[in-house]
């Protein structure tokens, strides 16, 4: 039986410990924090926006009502100041139309209206 | 896993797969095939289109006061099919509307899906009804036309119908300007009717109508309306007309028709009262017309001022006999003819003037044609052509056989007041268009009708009519008044002459008139113009001089020689 030659010893590189060679694990905490902040932030902004929208709608409605009130009150003022109503009220208070007017005629001389020192 | 367990798992998986497939298919159908329809249905539930009513323009008087305005109002409607307890709802509505419960119940019991319960009611009442929150009862915005002065100038202003379009007067004539264009809003609402803040929103704002400013003076209008109404009542007349204007500008400061109406209560308006009789009713003017014959005679040189002519008590013209009412045979000049309102004297002058020439003067003074006012339904009157005057020249000369409106007569006297220059009358002094831009009405058109000297001579004669003649009741203390009375037979359709029109047209101060007014009474007792119409002139003119600030002696005009 022929003998097999013994395997040659392989030369192995020198092994050294390299610092920090292990894979670094990335922490998820900041991402989750940002995600939560974004979700809450957007939700909060949307809620505030919604609230403002409702407030704006209410104000618009109020403005419209106030405008209506203004028009109605203006019409009421016009009604109360109409000559017919004033004449009727004056009559109730015992007022009568003025008698014939009397006009004063200044003498038409050259001195009329001149300032006297 | 046991054999039985594996079988059950397989069955469950298949069932789940089938269920998921079913859901998937349905989802595909909804999201794919029917997506548009469902999206539209969902949108229709959220999105609402609201019509925004446009404000109708305001009609203002010459001082800027409101004569006609649009105010907010609401309309209550019902869907009877959606109302469960009709008796209860009818009771609630009747209580708030201050009306009969039974009639409301009848209304909301109709077999229809839409019925009006009350139209254009007050905002507060409508809001209280809305607060009831009754299913089947709704509220709509429907602005209402409101006339703050009630019946003040009603025949001039006119009124509007349920669609808020003008049906008479200025409201009708200027409907296009006054009427605005409605707008709309498209918005998304939640089930409670609140607007979704970030939802769909589109808006087309309404365009309000333009405003119109009239030349009417509200105080004088009121004085004139009341004075005319009092006289109509006192003389048992069927009605009356009055128009007052400034002869220099043609501005109408008062325009009255009697009987009248309240435009705030359209449902109760009597159709016979809606016309502005001053421009729509033509009548035979009678003796008032004699100023035209006198002007034509002076202009044609037929007679000179101060020149006398013999006036018999009666005269035969053709187969007709005209007699004098008051004056016996006597010698009169033109001033005397007008002062005594002599029919025979006027007829004799007209015979000398001739039909053709007199016809020309009638036309130059505006007879048979519109005044240019542009008021709806204005009558041009009736002036037969001179070719048909073979036997009617005498009656034409004294104002019978032709017809004119009160405004046309006022225009004739305005021409004499304005030294022979006719200025077109006008009621509108300006307007604000839909874009908010103000416009002044252009100056009224004018043209000379008779020479200045003749106008002044006629005016001087008309002074005498008031001072010494038939118009004494038109005297305004402190003022020099010129004018003429008229008592004309009234033609009634199908009957002929029946009754009288009593009229007076005057002006002041006579030397430089700033105020002309025509008063006409329909079938008054007494029927003479000097007794029925002249007192109205005096009463109204007495207030007009104060309201319009007319001095007895305008600056630069020499005092009147008594």
HADDOCK unambig.tbl for C-alpha pairs under 7 A between the chains (distance, minus, plus):
assign (segid A and resid 50 and name CA) (segid B and resid 197 and name CA) 5.81 0.50 0.50
assign (segid A and resid 53 and name CA) (segid B and resid 197 and name CA) 4.55 0.50 0.50
assign (segid A and resid 54 and name CA) (segid B and resid 197 and name CA) 6.22 0.50 0.50
assign (segid A and resid 57 and name CA) (segid B and resid 195 and name CA) 6.92 0.50 0.50
assign (segid A and resid 68 and name CA) (segid B and resid 72 and name CA) 6.19 0.50 0.50
assign (segid A and resid 71 and name CA) (segid B and resid 71 and name CA) 6.26 0.50 0.50
assign (segid A and resid 72 and name CA) (segid B and resid 71 and name CA) 6.08 0.50 0.50
assign (segid A and resid 75 and name CA) (segid B and resid 148 and name CA) 6.66 0.50 0.50
assign (segid A and resid 78 and name CA) (segid B and resid 66 and name CA) 6.16 0.50 0.50
assign (segid A and resid 78 and name CA) (segid B and resid 148 and name CA) 5.66 0.50 0.50
assign (segid A and resid 79 and name CA) (segid B and resid 148 and name CA) 4.13 0.50 0.50
assign (segid A and resid 79 and name CA) (segid B and resid 149 and name CA) 5.96 0.50 0.50
assign (segid A and resid 82 and name CA) (segid B and resid 148 and name CA) 6.62 0.50 0.50
assign (segid A and resid 82 and name CA) (segid B and resid 149 and name CA) 5.25 0.50 0.50
assign (segid A and resid 83 and name CA) (segid B and resid 218 and name CA) 6.74 0.50 0.50
assign (segid A and resid 83 and name CA) (segid B and resid 219 and name CA) 5.86 0.50 0.50
assign (segid A and resid 83 and name CA) (segid B and resid 222 and name CA) 6.85 0.50 0.50
assign (segid A and resid 84 and name CA) (segid B and resid 149 and name CA) 6.66 0.50 0.50
assign (segid A and resid 84 and name CA) (segid B and resid 222 and name CA) 6.56 0.50 0.50
assign (segid A and resid 100 and name CA) (segid B and resid 477 and name CA) 6.83 0.50 0.50
